[in-house]
């Protein structure tokens, strides 16, 4: 199977989200599955799923695997973000 067949699609704004989080002083690790990012803030970790806010809401839906993950781990800090500004705001609030 070629690399193009197994490569995960990344939302167009994920790079900007990562850059904004790092500029705000957060630690960021790209996970890809089951969600996009592991973010360190204030001595704690949270998980972010990045969606492209420029796409219609119907194109920003969680995959079935992501939905199952969010249900199974609902007691942990999991967030869906759709822009760099939202990502920084969510993580800043989480770090308090």
N, C-alpha and C positions, 0 to 999 in steps of 0.2 A: 504494500500500500504506500503510495507516494506521500510526501510531507503535506502537499496541498489537500489531500483527502482527509488527513487527521488533524490539521491545524484548526484551532478553535477561533471562531470569529470574535473579534474584539470590537467593542463599541468605539465609534470614531472619537469620542471625547475621553476615553480612558487615559490617554497620555496627558491630557490637560488636567484631569482630576488628580493623577499621580503627582504632577508637577506642583499643583496648588497645595496639595497635602504636605509635600516635602518642604515647600516654601514657608508653610505655616509652622514647620518644626516637628512634624509627625514622622514616625518611622513607617515605611510602606514596603510590603512584600507582595509581589504578584503571585496569586495562587492559581487562577484560571478556573479550577473546579473545586468544590461545587459552586463557589462564588469567586469574585474577581480579586479582592484585595484583603490582606490582613494589615491592620493599621494599629500602631502603637501610639498611645496618647495618655499622658499622666500616669504612667506606670501600669496601664491596663491595655488590653487588646480588644479590638472589635473587628467584625467582618463587614465588608462593603460589597454589594453587587452594583456595578455601574451599568446604568441604562442610558441611552442616548436621548436626551431631552428634546432634541430636534426632530425626532421621529414621532409618528402618531402614537398615542397611548396603546393602541392595539399591537404595535411593534415593540413595545417596551415590557411585554409580559414576561414573567418568570417561566423558565422551562419547567416541565413536570418534575425533573430531578431537583431543581432549585426550590420549587414549591414544597416538595417532600422534606427537603433539608430545613427550610424555614419552619415548617410545622414541628419536625422532630426536635429542633434545637431552639424553640421559641423562647426559652428562658435565658438564652445567651444574647449578647449585644450584636444583633444582625440588622443592617440597614440597607435600604435601596436608595441610591442617589442618582440624580440625572444631570448634574452639572458640577463644575469645580466649586462654585460658591456654596451649593447645597452640601457637598461633601465636607468642606471645611467647617461649615456651620454645624453639621451633625456631629462631627468628631470633636469639635471644640466643646459643644454641649455635653457630649458623652464623657469627656475628660474631666469635667468639673467634679 
